[in-house]
Each structure stands twice: as C-alpha cells, then as structure tokens.
Amino acid sequence: FSQQVHHTIPRASETNLLLIEEETFSRLYQAIRDLPHSAQQIMLLAINGLSNPEIAEELSISVNTVKTQKKSAYSKLRDKLSAGDFFLMLAL
C-alpha cells in the first residue's frame, strides 16, 4: 500500500506542475499576441531559442532593431505578466 501511495503522489505533483506550466505559457503567449506584429515575431523567435543575430537574419532586419524591439516588448510584457511569468519568459 505505501508503495502505491508513494507512486501516486509524484504523479499528482507532476500533473499539477504540467497544469501550472500550461497556464503560464498560455498567459505568456496571450501577452505576446497583444504586442505589435513585429514585436510578436521577434519574441516568438527568441522564445524558440534564436539569438539576436539569427532573428535579425530571419526577419531581414538589423540586430539593433531586434534589440530595440525586444527591449520594448519586455517592458510591455513586464506590465502585463506576473513576476513569475515574466521571469519564466526571460529564462526561456
């Protein structure tokens, strides 16, 4: 019996963590959708792991434009997201 309980608790915890992660990403993507189109593109590429030079190349814009757009987007997202959601986004 104790082995069953031991195995059930981690699964429940994992499920809760997955739900929290899903809700957090949902809020993040909704906040990104509220950004201007160019900032949306840049932030989605950044979240997918592209560097500033890679984003610039992908969108045929300068690296400085990428940096400026990201700075503006981060400011807007910081206002819209909770601190935890915002820091999660920065960690991506």
HTML snippet that shows the backbone in 3Dmol.js (N, CA, C, O; Angstrom):
<script src="https://3Dmol.org/build/3Dmol-min.js"></script>
<div id="view" style="width:600px;height:400px;position:relative"></div>
<script>
const pdb = `
ATOM      1  N   PHE A   1       0.817  -1.197   0.000  1.00  0.00           N
ATOM      2  CA  PHE A   1       0.000   0.000   0.000  1.00  0.00           C
ATOM      3  C   PHE A   1       0.863   1.264   0.000  1.00  0.00           C
ATOM      4  O   PHE A   1       0.586   2.192  -0.760  1.00  0.00           O
ATOM      5  N   SER A   2       1.898   1.318   0.833  1.00  0.00           N
ATOM      6  CA  SER A   2       2.733   2.522   0.902  1.00  0.00           C
ATOM      7  C   SER A   2       3.442   2.781  -0.421  1.00  0.00           C
ATOM      8  O   SER A   2       3.694   3.933  -0.777  1.00  0.00           O
ATOM      9  N   GLN A   3       3.767   1.711  -1.154  1.00  0.00           N
ATOM     10  CA  GLN A   3       4.389   1.912  -2.461  1.00  0.00           C
ATOM     11  C   GLN A   3       3.402   2.544  -3.433  1.00  0.00           C
ATOM     12  O   GLN A   3       3.793   3.386  -4.242  1.00  0.00           O
ATOM     13  N   GLN A   4       2.141   2.160  -3.370  1.00  0.00           N
ATOM     14  CA  GLN A   4       1.131   2.747  -4.238  1.00  0.00           C
ATOM     15  C   GLN A   4       0.965   4.233  -3.949  1.00  0.00           C
ATOM     16  O   GLN A   4       0.899   5.048  -4.870  1.00  0.00           O
ATOM     17  N   VAL A   5       0.897   4.578  -2.677  1.00  0.00           N
ATOM     18  CA  VAL A   5       0.756   5.980  -2.298  1.00  0.00           C
ATOM     19  C   VAL A   5       1.972   6.769  -2.741  1.00  0.00           C
ATOM     20  O   VAL A   5       1.842   7.878  -3.259  1.00  0.00           O
ATOM     21  N   HIS A   6       3.144   6.210  -2.545  1.00  0.00           N
ATOM     22  CA  HIS A   6       4.382   6.882  -2.930  1.00  0.00           C
ATOM     23  C   HIS A   6       4.386   7.181  -4.427  1.00  0.00           C
ATOM     24  O   HIS A   6       4.820   8.258  -4.837  1.00  0.00           O
ATOM     25  N   HIS A   7       3.912   6.253  -5.244  1.00  0.00           N
ATOM     26  CA  HIS A   7       3.892   6.455  -6.685  1.00  0.00           C
ATOM     27  C   HIS A   7       2.779   7.401  -7.115  1.00  0.00           C
ATOM     28  O   HIS A   7       2.907   8.071  -8.140  1.00  0.00           O
ATOM     29  N   THR A   8       1.701   7.467  -6.363  1.00  0.00           N
ATOM     30  CA  THR A   8       0.578   8.330  -6.711  1.00  0.00           C
ATOM     31  C   THR A   8       0.923   9.795  -6.465  1.00  0.00           C
ATOM     32  O   THR A   8       0.556  10.652  -7.269  1.00  0.00           O
ATOM     33  N   ILE A   9       1.606  10.094  -5.396  1.00  0.00           N
ATOM     34  CA  ILE A   9       1.915  11.480  -5.058  1.00  0.00           C
ATOM     35  C   ILE A   9       2.781  12.155  -6.116  1.00  0.00           C
ATOM     36  O   ILE A   9       2.442  13.257  -6.546  1.00  0.00           O
ATOM     37  N   PRO A  10       3.883  11.546  -6.555  1.00  0.00           N
ATOM     38  CA  PRO A  10       4.658  12.210  -7.609  1.00  0.00           C
ATOM     39  C   PRO A  10       3.859  12.434  -8.885  1.00  0.00           C
ATOM     40  O   PRO A  10       4.012  13.466  -9.539  1.00  0.00           O
ATOM     41  N   ARG A  11       3.012  11.479  -9.245  1.00  0.00           N
ATOM     42  CA  ARG A  11       2.210  11.656 -10.461  1.00  0.00           C
ATOM     43  C   ARG A  11       1.279  12.842 -10.314  1.00  0.00           C
ATOM     44  O   ARG A  11       1.123  13.629 -11.247  1.00  0.00           O
ATOM     45  N   ALA A  12       0.652  12.980  -9.140  1.00  0.00           N
ATOM     46  CA  ALA A  12      -0.229  14.118  -8.909  1.00  0.00           C
ATOM     47  C   ALA A  12       0.567  15.414  -8.959  1.00  0.00           C
ATOM     48  O   ALA A  12       0.116  16.403  -9.536  1.00  0.00           O
ATOM     49  N   SER A  13       1.747  15.408  -8.356  1.00  0.00           N
ATOM     50  CA  SER A  13       2.591  16.600  -8.377  1.00  0.00           C
ATOM     51  C   SER A  13       3.022  16.938  -9.794  1.00  0.00           C
ATOM     52  O   SER A  13       3.027  18.105 -10.187  1.00  0.00           O
ATOM     53  N   GLU A  14       3.383  15.920 -10.557  1.00  0.00           N
ATOM     54  CA  GLU A  14       3.772  16.153 -11.953  1.00  0.00           C
ATOM     55  C   GLU A  14       2.613  16.718 -12.748  1.00  0.00           C
ATOM     56  O   GLU A  14       2.802  17.611 -13.574  1.00  0.00           O
ATOM     57  N   THR A  15       1.417  16.206 -12.508  1.00  0.00           N
ATOM     58  CA  THR A  15       0.230  16.713 -13.195  1.00  0.00           C
ATOM     59  C   THR A  15      -0.004  18.175 -12.838  1.00  0.00           C
ATOM     60  O   THR A  15      -0.291  18.993 -13.712  1.00  0.00           O
ATOM     61  N   ASN A  16       0.116  18.500 -11.563  1.00  0.00           N
ATOM     62  CA  ASN A  16      -0.069  19.891 -11.136  1.00  0.00           C
ATOM     63  C   ASN A  16       0.972  20.805 -11.778  1.00  0.00           C
ATOM     64  O   ASN A  16       0.653  21.909 -12.218  1.00  0.00           O
ATOM     65  N   LEU A  17       2.209  20.341 -11.826  1.00  0.00           N
ATOM     66  CA  LEU A  17       3.265  21.145 -12.434  1.00  0.00           C
ATOM     67  C   LEU A  17       2.995  21.357 -13.922  1.00  0.00           C
ATOM     68  O   LEU A  17       3.218  22.449 -14.446  1.00  0.00           O
ATOM     69  N   LEU A  18       2.520  20.321 -14.598  1.00  0.00           N
ATOM     70  CA  LEU A  18       2.203  20.449 -16.019  1.00  0.00           C
ATOM     71  C   LEU A  18       1.059  21.425 -16.236  1.00  0.00           C
ATOM     72  O   LEU A  18       1.087  22.204 -17.190  1.00  0.00           O
ATOM     73  N   LEU A  19       0.060  21.398 -15.375  1.00  0.00           N
ATOM     74  CA  LEU A  19      -1.052  22.335 -15.486  1.00  0.00           C
ATOM     75  C   LEU A  19      -0.591  23.774 -15.263  1.00  0.00           C
ATOM     76  O   LEU A  19      -0.993  24.683 -15.990  1.00  0.00           O
ATOM     77  N   ILE A  20       0.245  23.969 -14.265  1.00  0.00           N
ATOM     78  CA  ILE A  20       0.781  25.301 -13.982  1.00  0.00           C
ATOM     79  C   ILE A  20       1.614  25.788 -15.157  1.00  0.00           C
ATOM     80  O   ILE A  20       1.508  26.946 -15.562  1.00  0.00           O
ATOM     81  N   GLU A  21       2.444  24.906 -15.706  1.00  0.00           N
ATOM     82  CA  GLU A  21       3.272  25.270 -16.852  1.00  0.00           C
ATOM     83  C   GLU A  21       2.392  25.632 -18.051  1.00  0.00           C
ATOM     84  O   GLU A  21       2.656  26.615 -18.745  1.00  0.00           O
ATOM     85  N   GLU A  22       1.359  24.846 -18.289  1.00  0.00           N
ATOM     86  CA  GLU A  22       0.460  25.110 -19.412  1.00  0.00           C
ATOM     87  C   GLU A  22      -0.242  26.461 -19.241  1.00  0.00           C
ATOM     88  O   GLU A  22      -0.343  27.232 -20.196  1.00  0.00           O
ATOM     89  N   GLU A  23      -0.719  26.745 -18.050  1.00  0.00           N
ATOM     90  CA  GLU A  23      -1.386  28.023 -17.780  1.00  0.00           C
ATOM     91  C   GLU A  23      -0.419  29.191 -17.936  1.00  0.00           C
ATOM     92  O   GLU A  23      -0.780  30.237 -18.475  1.00  0.00           O
ATOM     93  N   THR A  24       0.804  29.009 -17.465  1.00  0.00           N
ATOM     94  CA  THR A  24       1.810  30.061 -17.563  1.00  0.00           C
ATOM     95  C   THR A  24       2.128  30.362 -19.023  1.00  0.00           C
ATOM     96  O   THR A  24       2.176  31.526 -19.422  1.00  0.00           O
ATOM     97  N   PHE A  25       2.346  29.317 -19.823  1.00  0.00           N
ATOM     98  CA  PHE A  25       2.629  29.529 -21.242  1.00  0.00           C
ATOM     99  C   PHE A  25       1.438  30.142 -21.957  1.00  0.00           C
ATOM    100  O   PHE A  25       1.611  30.953 -22.867  1.00  0.00           O
ATOM    101  N   SER A  26       0.247  29.769 -21.559  1.00  0.00           N
ATOM    102  CA  SER A  26      -0.948  30.356 -22.155  1.00  0.00           C
ATOM    103  C   SER A  26      -0.992  31.866 -21.898  1.00  0.00           C
ATOM    104  O   SER A  26      -1.280  32.647 -22.805  1.00  0.00           O
ATOM    105  N   ARG A  27      -0.703  32.271 -20.655  1.00  0.00           N
ATOM    106  CA  ARG A  27      -0.675  33.711 -20.326  1.00  0.00           C
ATOM    107  C   ARG A  27       0.440  34.419 -21.085  1.00  0.00           C
ATOM    108  O   ARG A  27       0.263  35.541 -21.559  1.00  0.00           O
ATOM    109  N   LEU A  28       1.578  33.765 -21.198  1.00  0.00           N
ATOM    110  CA  LEU A  28       2.711  34.342 -21.912  1.00  0.00           C
ATOM    111  C   LEU A  28       2.372  34.564 -23.384  1.00  0.00           C
ATOM    112  O   LEU A  28       2.597  35.651 -23.918  1.00  0.00           O
ATOM    113  N   TYR A  29       1.834  33.539 -24.035  1.00  0.00           N
ATOM    114  CA  TYR A  29       1.507  33.673 -25.457  1.00  0.00           C
ATOM    115  C   TYR A  29       0.382  34.675 -25.693  1.00  0.00           C
ATOM    116  O   TYR A  29       0.370  35.364 -26.713  1.00  0.00           O
ATOM    117  N   GLN A  30      -0.565  34.762 -24.755  1.00  0.00           N
ATOM    118  CA  GLN A  30      -1.621  35.766 -24.890  1.00  0.00           C
ATOM    119  C   GLN A  30      -1.026  37.167 -24.794  1.00  0.00           C
ATOM    120  O   GLN A  30      -1.396  38.053 -25.563  1.00  0.00           O
ATOM    121  N   ALA A  31      -0.118  37.369 -23.866  1.00  0.00           N
ATOM    122  CA  ALA A  31       0.527  38.679 -23.728  1.00  0.00           C
ATOM    123  C   ALA A  31       1.336  39.015 -24.978  1.00  0.00           C
ATOM    124  O   ALA A  31       1.348  40.166 -25.414  1.00  0.00           O
ATOM    125  N   ILE A  32       2.004  38.034 -25.551  1.00  0.00           N
ATOM    126  CA  ILE A  32       2.778  38.261 -26.776  1.00  0.00           C
ATOM    127  C   ILE A  32       1.847  38.619 -27.931  1.00  0.00           C
ATOM    128  O   ILE A  32       2.181  39.476 -28.748  1.00  0.00           O
ATOM    129  N   ARG A  33       0.676  37.968 -28.009  1.00  0.00           N
ATOM    130  CA  ARG A  33      -0.284  38.276 -29.071  1.00  0.00           C
ATOM    131  C   ARG A  33      -0.777  39.720 -29.003  1.00  0.00           C
ATOM    132  O   ARG A  33      -1.213  40.278 -30.010  1.00  0.00           O
ATOM    133  N   ASP A  34      -0.707  40.319 -27.827  1.00  0.00           N
ATOM    134  CA  ASP A  34      -1.146  41.707 -27.667  1.00  0.00           C
ATOM    135  C   ASP A  34      -0.087  42.719 -28.114  1.00  0.00           C
ATOM    136  O   ASP A  34      -0.365  43.916 -28.185  1.00  0.00           O
ATOM    137  N   LEU A  35       1.114  42.247 -28.411  1.00  0.00           N
ATOM    138  CA  LEU A  35       2.194  43.129 -28.879  1.00  0.00           C
ATOM    139  C   LEU A  35       1.991  43.466 -30.355  1.00  0.00           C
ATOM    140  O   LEU A  35       1.260  42.768 -31.058  1.00  0.00           O
ATOM    141  N   PRO A  36       2.635  44.535 -30.824  1.00  0.00           N
ATOM    142  CA  PRO A  36       2.629  44.805 -32.268  1.00  0.00           C
ATOM    143  C   PRO A  36       3.229  43.612 -33.024  1.00  0.00           C
ATOM    144  O   PRO A  36       4.045  42.867 -32.481  1.00  0.00           O
ATOM    145  N   HIS A  37       2.812  43.448 -34.277  1.00  0.00           N
ATOM    146  CA  HIS A  37       3.191  42.276 -35.074  1.00  0.00           C
ATOM    147  C   HIS A  37       4.711  42.045 -35.107  1.00  0.00           C
ATOM    148  O   HIS A  37       5.169  40.918 -34.920  1.00  0.00           O
ATOM    149  N   SER A  38       5.477  43.092 -35.341  1.00  0.00           N
ATOM    150  CA  SER A  38       6.935  42.901 -35.432  1.00  0.00           C
ATOM    151  C   SER A  38       7.519  42.415 -34.107  1.00  0.00           C
ATOM    152  O   SER A  38       8.418  41.575 -34.094  1.00  0.00           O
ATOM    153  N   ALA A  39       7.012  42.938 -33.006  1.00  0.00           N
ATOM    154  CA  ALA A  39       7.483  42.500 -31.688  1.00  0.00           C
ATOM    155  C   ALA A  39       7.046  41.058 -31.417  1.00  0.00           C
ATOM    156  O   ALA A  39       7.795  40.289 -30.814  1.00  0.00           O
ATOM    157  N   GLN A  40       5.846  40.689 -31.855  1.00  0.00           N
ATOM    158  CA  GLN A  40       5.380  39.302 -31.713  1.00  0.00           C
ATOM    159  C   GLN A  40       6.352  38.348 -32.396  1.00  0.00           C
ATOM    160  O   GLN A  40       6.784  37.356 -31.808  1.00  0.00           O
ATOM    161  N   GLN A  41       6.691  38.662 -33.650  1.00  0.00           N
ATOM    162  CA  GLN A  41       7.599  37.796 -34.408  1.00  0.00           C
ATOM    163  C   GLN A  41       8.925  37.630 -33.683  1.00  0.00           C
ATOM    164  O   GLN A  41       9.432  36.518 -33.538  1.00  0.00           O
ATOM    165  N   ILE A  42       9.473  38.729 -33.238  1.00  0.00           N
ATOM    166  CA  ILE A  42      10.774  38.703 -32.570  1.00  0.00           C
ATOM    167  C   ILE A  42      10.711  37.894 -31.280  1.00  0.00           C
ATOM    168  O   ILE A  42      11.590  37.073 -31.018  1.00  0.00           O
ATOM    169  N   MET A  43       9.674  38.120 -30.472  1.00  0.00           N
ATOM    170  CA  MET A  43       9.579  37.409 -29.200  1.00  0.00           C
ATOM    171  C   MET A  43       9.345  35.914 -29.401  1.00  0.00           C
ATOM    172  O   MET A  43       9.892  35.102 -28.655  1.00  0.00           O
ATOM    173  N   LEU A  44       8.555  35.542 -30.384  1.00  0.00           N
ATOM    174  CA  LEU A  44       8.326  34.117 -30.639  1.00  0.00           C
ATOM    175  C   LEU A  44       9.602  33.430 -31.115  1.00  0.00           C
ATOM    176  O   LEU A  44       9.885  32.297 -30.726  1.00  0.00           O
ATOM    177  N   LEU A  45      10.368  34.118 -31.954  1.00  0.00           N
ATOM    178  CA  LEU A  45      11.644  33.547 -32.394  1.00  0.00           C
ATOM    179  C   LEU A  45      12.621  33.437 -31.219  1.00  0.00           C
ATOM    180  O   LEU A  45      13.353  32.454 -31.103  1.00  0.00           O
ATOM    181  N   ALA A  46      12.626  34.450 -30.354  1.00  0.00           N
ATOM    182  CA  ALA A  46      13.506  34.427 -29.182  1.00  0.00           C
ATOM    183  C   ALA A  46      13.132  33.278 -28.243  1.00  0.00           C
ATOM    184  O   ALA A  46      14.007  32.580 -27.731  1.00  0.00           O
ATOM    185  N   ILE A  47      11.836  33.085 -28.020  1.00  0.00           N
ATOM    186  CA  ILE A  47      11.382  32.000 -27.157  1.00  0.00           C
ATOM    187  C   ILE A  47      11.768  30.646 -27.742  1.00  0.00           C
ATOM    188  O   ILE A  47      12.006  29.686 -27.008  1.00  0.00           O
ATOM    189  N   ASN A  48      11.827  30.579 -29.063  1.00  0.00           N
ATOM    190  CA  ASN A  48      12.217  29.331 -29.721  1.00  0.00           C
ATOM    191  C   ASN A  48      13.726  29.150 -29.790  1.00  0.00           C
ATOM    192  O   ASN A  48      14.217  28.231 -30.445  1.00  0.00           O
ATOM    193  N   GLY A  49      14.466  30.032 -29.110  1.00  0.00           N
ATOM    194  CA  GLY A  49      15.898  29.824 -28.945  1.00  0.00           C
ATOM    195  C   GLY A  49      16.802  30.540 -29.930  1.00  0.00           C
ATOM    196  O   GLY A  49      18.018  30.347 -29.897  1.00  0.00           O
ATOM    197  N   LEU A  50      16.241  31.361 -30.803  1.00  0.00           N
ATOM    198  CA  LEU A  50      17.094  32.073 -31.759  1.00  0.00           C
ATOM    199  C   LEU A  50      17.795  33.243 -31.072  1.00  0.00           C
ATOM    200  O   LEU A  50      17.216  33.919 -30.222  1.00  0.00           O
ATOM    201  N   SER A  51      19.037  33.465 -31.452  1.00  0.00           N
ATOM    202  CA  SER A  51      19.812  34.593 -30.926  1.00  0.00           C
ATOM    203  C   SER A  51      19.398  35.860 -31.667  1.00  0.00           C
ATOM    204  O   SER A  51      18.703  35.795 -32.681  1.00  0.00           O
ATOM    205  N   ASN A  52      19.821  36.998 -31.162  1.00  0.00           N
ATOM    206  CA  ASN A  52      19.505  38.263 -31.832  1.00  0.00           C
ATOM    207  C   ASN A  52      19.997  38.288 -33.282  1.00  0.00           C
ATOM    208  O   ASN A  52      19.242  38.690 -34.168  1.00  0.00           O
ATOM    209  N   PRO A  53      21.244  37.869 -33.553  1.00  0.00           N
ATOM    210  CA  PRO A  53      21.682  37.846 -34.956  1.00  0.00           C
ATOM    211  C   PRO A  53      20.850  36.893 -35.817  1.00  0.00           C
ATOM    212  O   PRO A  53      20.568  37.193 -36.977  1.00  0.00           O
ATOM    213  N   GLU A  54      20.462  35.759 -35.260  1.00  0.00           N
ATOM    214  CA  GLU A  54      19.641  34.817 -36.017  1.00  0.00           C
ATOM    215  C   GLU A  54      18.250  35.387 -36.310  1.00  0.00           C
ATOM    216  O   GLU A  54      17.712  35.208 -37.403  1.00  0.00           O
ATOM    217  N   ILE A  55      17.681  36.071 -35.324  1.00  0.00           N
ATOM    218  CA  ILE A  55      16.378  36.715 -35.518  1.00  0.00           C
ATOM    219  C   ILE A  55      16.490  37.781 -36.596  1.00  0.00           C
ATOM    220  O   ILE A  55      15.643  37.875 -37.485  1.00  0.00           O
ATOM    221  N   ALA A  56      17.546  38.583 -36.507  1.00  0.00           N
ATOM    222  CA  ALA A  56      17.753  39.645 -37.497  1.00  0.00           C
ATOM    223  C   ALA A  56      17.843  39.063 -38.902  1.00  0.00           C
ATOM    224  O   ALA A  56      17.248  39.593 -39.839  1.00  0.00           O
ATOM    225  N   GLU A  57      18.579  37.985 -39.043  1.00  0.00           N
ATOM    226  CA  GLU A  57      18.718  37.350 -40.354  1.00  0.00           C
ATOM    227  C   GLU A  57      17.376  36.787 -40.830  1.00  0.00           C
ATOM    228  O   GLU A  57      16.998  36.966 -41.988  1.00  0.00           O
ATOM    229  N   GLU A  58      16.673  36.118 -39.947  1.00  0.00           N
ATOM    230  CA  GLU A  58      15.381  35.505 -40.282  1.00  0.00           C
ATOM    231  C   GLU A  58      14.370  36.546 -40.765  1.00  0.00           C
ATOM    232  O   GLU A  58      13.604  36.297 -41.696  1.00  0.00           O
ATOM    233  N   LEU A  59      14.380  37.720 -40.116  1.00  0.00           N
ATOM    234  CA  LEU A  59      13.398  38.756 -40.440  1.00  0.00           C
ATOM    235  C   LEU A  59      13.950  39.838 -41.374  1.00  0.00           C
ATOM    236  O   LEU A  59      13.244  40.786 -41.718  1.00  0.00           O
ATOM    237  N   SER A  60      15.189  39.695 -41.772  1.00  0.00           N
ATOM    238  CA  SER A  60      15.853  40.682 -42.652  1.00  0.00           C
ATOM    239  C   SER A  60      15.807  42.092 -42.061  1.00  0.00           C
ATOM    240  O   SER A  60      15.442  43.062 -42.726  1.00  0.00           O
ATOM    241  N   ILE A  61      16.194  42.163 -40.779  1.00  0.00           N
ATOM    242  CA  ILE A  61      16.291  43.452 -40.089  1.00  0.00           C
ATOM    243  C   ILE A  61      17.638  43.498 -39.380  1.00  0.00           C
ATOM    244  O   ILE A  61      18.342  42.490 -39.312  1.00  0.00           O
ATOM    245  N   SER A  62      17.993  44.655 -38.858  1.00  0.00           N
ATOM    246  CA  SER A  62      19.282  44.780 -38.179  1.00  0.00           C
ATOM    247  C   SER A  62      19.209  44.208 -36.763  1.00  0.00           C
ATOM    248  O   SER A  62      18.136  44.121 -36.165  1.00  0.00           O
ATOM    249  N   VAL A  63      20.360  43.826 -36.251  1.00  0.00           N
ATOM    250  CA  VAL A  63      20.442  43.328 -34.878  1.00  0.00           C
ATOM    251  C   VAL A  63      19.997  44.420 -33.909  1.00  0.00           C
ATOM    252  O   VAL A  63      19.353  44.127 -32.901  1.00  0.00           O
ATOM    253  N   ASN A  64      20.331  45.672 -34.202  1.00  0.00           N
ATOM    254  CA  ASN A  64      19.905  46.763 -33.327  1.00  0.00           C
ATOM    255  C   ASN A  64      18.390  46.895 -33.295  1.00  0.00           C
ATOM    256  O   ASN A  64      17.823  47.216 -32.251  1.00  0.00           O
ATOM    257  N   THR A  65      17.726  46.651 -34.422  1.00  0.00           N
ATOM    258  CA  THR A  65      16.262  46.685 -34.445  1.00  0.00           C
ATOM    259  C   THR A  65      15.701  45.568 -33.578  1.00  0.00           C
ATOM    260  O   THR A  65      14.728  45.773 -32.853  1.00  0.00           O
ATOM    261  N   VAL A  66      16.304  44.395 -33.648  1.00  0.00           N
ATOM    262  CA  VAL A  66      15.880  43.278 -32.807  1.00  0.00           C
ATOM    263  C   VAL A  66      16.011  43.665 -31.335  1.00  0.00           C
ATOM    264  O   VAL A  66      15.083  43.460 -30.552  1.00  0.00           O
ATOM    265  N   LYS A  67      17.145  44.215 -30.966  1.00  0.00           N
ATOM    266  CA  LYS A  67      17.376  44.604 -29.570  1.00  0.00           C
ATOM    267  C   LYS A  67      16.371  45.651 -29.106  1.00  0.00           C
ATOM    268  O   LYS A  67      15.837  45.558 -28.001  1.00  0.00           O
ATOM    269  N   THR A  68      16.113  46.647 -29.948  1.00  0.00           N
ATOM    270  CA  THR A  68      15.173  47.708 -29.605  1.00  0.00           C
ATOM    271  C   THR A  68      13.763  47.153 -29.442  1.00  0.00           C
ATOM    272  O   THR A  68      13.060  47.498 -28.492  1.00  0.00           O
ATOM    273  N   GLN A  69      13.350  46.285 -30.379  1.00  0.00           N
ATOM    274  CA  GLN A  69      12.015  45.689 -30.314  1.00  0.00           C
ATOM    275  C   GLN A  69      11.871  44.794 -29.080  1.00  0.00           C
ATOM    276  O   GLN A  69      10.828  44.793 -28.426  1.00  0.00           O
ATOM    277  N   LYS A  70      12.920  44.038 -28.767  1.00  0.00           N
ATOM    278  CA  LYS A  70      12.862  43.169 -27.592  1.00  0.00           C
ATOM    279  C   LYS A  70      12.777  43.996 -26.316  1.00  0.00           C
ATOM    280  O   LYS A  70      12.019  43.661 -25.406  1.00  0.00           O
ATOM    281  N   LYS A  71      13.545  45.061 -26.248  1.00  0.00           N
ATOM    282  CA  LYS A  71      13.519  45.914 -25.057  1.00  0.00           C
ATOM    283  C   LYS A  71      12.122  46.487 -24.847  1.00  0.00           C
ATOM    284  O   LYS A  71      11.612  46.496 -23.726  1.00  0.00           O
ATOM    285  N   SER A  72      11.509  46.963 -25.919  1.00  0.00           N
ATOM    286  CA  SER A  72      10.157  47.494 -25.837  1.00  0.00           C
ATOM    287  C   SER A  72       9.159  46.402 -25.460  1.00  0.00           C
ATOM    288  O   SER A  72       8.276  46.618 -24.630  1.00  0.00           O
ATOM    289  N   ALA A  73       9.304  45.233 -26.073  1.00  0.00           N
ATOM    290  CA  ALA A  73       8.403  44.122 -25.780  1.00  0.00           C
ATOM    291  C   ALA A  73       8.538  43.682 -24.326  1.00  0.00           C
ATOM    292  O   ALA A  73       7.529  43.446 -23.661  1.00  0.00           O
ATOM    293  N   TYR A  74       9.756  43.567 -23.827  1.00  0.00           N
ATOM    294  CA  TYR A  74       9.966  43.172 -22.437  1.00  0.00           C
ATOM    295  C   TYR A  74       9.281  44.152 -21.486  1.00  0.00           C
ATOM    296  O   TYR A  74       8.679  43.747 -20.492  1.00  0.00           O
ATOM    297  N   SER A  75       9.378  45.429 -21.797  1.00  0.00           N
ATOM    298  CA  SER A  75       8.742  46.442 -20.957  1.00  0.00           C
ATOM    299  C   SER A  75       7.226  46.249 -20.924  1.00  0.00           C
ATOM    300  O   SER A  75       6.611  46.301 -19.859  1.00  0.00           O
ATOM    301  N   LYS A  76       6.632  46.027 -22.094  1.00  0.00           N
ATOM    302  CA  LYS A  76       5.179  45.820 -22.166  1.00  0.00           C
ATOM    303  C   LYS A  76       4.775  44.518 -21.491  1.00  0.00           C
ATOM    304  O   LYS A  76       3.760  44.464 -20.797  1.00  0.00           O
ATOM    305  N   LEU A  77       5.558  43.479 -21.692  1.00  0.00           N
ATOM    306  CA  LEU A  77       5.234  42.190 -21.089  1.00  0.00           C
ATOM    307  C   LEU A  77       5.387  42.229 -19.578  1.00  0.00           C
ATOM    308  O   LEU A  77       4.613  41.599 -18.857  1.00  0.00           O
ATOM    309  N   ARG A  78       6.367  42.958 -19.099  1.00  0.00           N
ATOM    310  CA  ARG A  78       6.576  43.087 -17.656  1.00  0.00           C
ATOM    311  C   ARG A  78       5.327  43.683 -17.005  1.00  0.00           C
ATOM    312  O   ARG A  78       4.945  43.286 -15.904  1.00  0.00           O
ATOM    313  N   ASP A  79       4.692  44.641 -17.695  1.00  0.00           N
ATOM    314  CA  ASP A  79       3.482  45.269 -17.162  1.00  0.00           C
ATOM    315  C   ASP A  79       2.283  44.321 -17.190  1.00  0.00           C
ATOM    316  O   ASP A  79       1.397  44.421 -16.341  1.00  0.00           O
ATOM    317  N   LYS A  80       2.247  43.406 -18.155  1.00  0.00           N
ATOM    318  CA  LYS A  80       1.091  42.525 -18.326  1.00  0.00           C
ATOM    319  C   LYS A  80       1.183  41.228 -17.538  1.00  0.00           C
ATOM    320  O   LYS A  80       0.161  40.686 -17.118  1.00  0.00           O
ATOM    321  N   LEU A  81       2.387  40.726 -17.333  1.00  0.00           N
ATOM    322  CA  LEU A  81       2.567  39.414 -16.716  1.00  0.00           C
ATOM    323  C   LEU A  81       2.900  39.527 -15.239  1.00  0.00           C
ATOM    324  O   LEU A  81       3.429  40.539 -14.781  1.00  0.00           O
ATOM    325  N   SER A  82       2.581  38.471 -14.502  1.00  0.00           N
ATOM    326  CA  SER A  82       3.020  38.414 -13.113  1.00  0.00           C
ATOM    327  C   SER A  82       4.541  38.295 -13.098  1.00  0.00           C
ATOM    328  O   SER A  82       5.155  37.961 -14.111  1.00  0.00           O
ATOM    329  N   ALA A  83       5.131  38.565 -11.963  1.00  0.00           N
ATOM    330  CA  ALA A  83       6.594  38.489 -11.858  1.00  0.00           C
ATOM    331  C   ALA A  83       7.088  37.084 -12.210  1.00  0.00           C
ATOM    332  O   ALA A  83       8.094  36.942 -12.905  1.00  0.00           O
ATOM    333  N   GLY A  84       6.401  36.056 -11.745  1.00  0.00           N
ATOM    334  CA  GLY A  84       6.811  34.687 -12.027  1.00  0.00           C
ATOM    335  C   GLY A  84       6.744  34.353 -13.504  1.00  0.00           C
ATOM    336  O   GLY A  84       7.650  33.724 -14.050  1.00  0.00           O
ATOM    337  N   ASP A  85       5.652  34.783 -14.157  1.00  0.00           N
ATOM    338  CA  ASP A  85       5.508  34.537 -15.590  1.00  0.00           C
ATOM    339  C   ASP A  85       6.584  35.279 -16.375  1.00  0.00           C
ATOM    340  O   ASP A  85       7.158  34.734 -17.318  1.00  0.00           O
ATOM    341  N   PHE A  86       6.853  36.507 -15.989  1.00  0.00           N
ATOM    342  CA  PHE A  86       7.853  37.308 -16.692  1.00  0.00           C
ATOM    343  C   PHE A  86       9.236  36.685 -16.561  1.00  0.00           C
ATOM    344  O   PHE A  86       9.974  36.601 -17.543  1.00  0.00           O
ATOM    345  N   PHE A  87       9.593  36.248 -15.354  1.00  0.00           N
ATOM    346  CA  PHE A  87      10.921  35.645 -15.162  1.00  0.00           C
ATOM    347  C   PHE A  87      11.034  34.304 -15.876  1.00  0.00           C
ATOM    348  O   PHE A  87      12.112  33.932 -16.339  1.00  0.00           O
ATOM    349  N   LEU A  88       9.919  33.578 -15.965  1.00  0.00           N
ATOM    350  CA  LEU A  88       9.939  32.342 -16.741  1.00  0.00           C
ATOM    351  C   LEU A  88      10.242  32.657 -18.193  1.00  0.00           C
ATOM    352  O   LEU A  88      11.040  31.969 -18.829  1.00  0.00           O
ATOM    353  N   MET A  89       9.611  33.691 -18.718  1.00  0.00           N
ATOM    354  CA  MET A  89       9.855  34.074 -20.109  1.00  0.00           C
ATOM    355  C   MET A  89      11.326  34.424 -20.317  1.00  0.00           C
ATOM    356  O   MET A  89      11.920  34.032 -21.322  1.00  0.00           O
ATOM    357  N   LEU A  90      11.913  35.153 -19.383  1.00  0.00           N
ATOM    358  CA  LEU A  90      13.324  35.526 -19.512  1.00  0.00           C
ATOM    359  C   LEU A  90      14.232  34.302 -19.478  1.00  0.00           C
ATOM    360  O   LEU A  90      15.305  34.298 -20.082  1.00  0.00           O
ATOM    361  N   ALA A  91      13.797  33.271 -18.773  1.00  0.00           N
ATOM    362  CA  ALA A  91      14.605  32.061 -18.649  1.00  0.00           C
ATOM    363  C   ALA A  91      14.560  31.206 -19.907  1.00  0.00           C
ATOM    364  O   ALA A  91      15.408  30.335 -20.097  1.00  0.00           O
ATOM    365  N   LEU A  92      13.587  31.448 -20.760  1.00  0.00           N
ATOM    366  CA  LEU A  92      13.443  30.623 -21.985  1.00  0.00           C
ATOM    367  C   LEU A  92      14.505  30.911 -22.991  1.00  0.00           C
ATOM    368  O   LEU A  92      14.522  30.306 -24.063  1.00  0.00           O
TER     369      LEU A  92
END
`;
const viewer = $3Dmol.createViewer("view");
viewer.addModel(pdb, "pdb");
viewer.setStyle({}, {cartoon: {color: "spectrum"}});
viewer.zoomTo();
viewer.render();
</script>
